[in-house]
Amino acid sequence: MPKRLTIFLSILGVSLLACEPVFAIGWQEILIVLALLVFLIGPPLFNLYRRWEKFKSDIKPKDKK
């Protein structure tokens, strides 16, 4: 392996180890995201469900002869 590549990879490895990001997400943040999803996505899904049920009830089977 060339010397310059070895130096580059070692510097890259050390910098990645030194600057390791830490993400801390607790249960409170998860609850906030879930509440937002329920309030934002819930009503359109409920309307879609009601329209689907109405559509299914309006379809009448054809008489077989």
Number of C-alpha atoms within 10 A of each C-alpha: 5 6 8 9 10 11 11 10 12 12 12 12 11 10 11 11 10 9 8 8 8 6 6 6 8 8 8 9 11 11 11 11 11 12 13 12 11 12 10 11 11 13 11 11 12 11 11 12 12 12 12 12 11 11 10 10 9 9 8 7 6 6 5 4 3
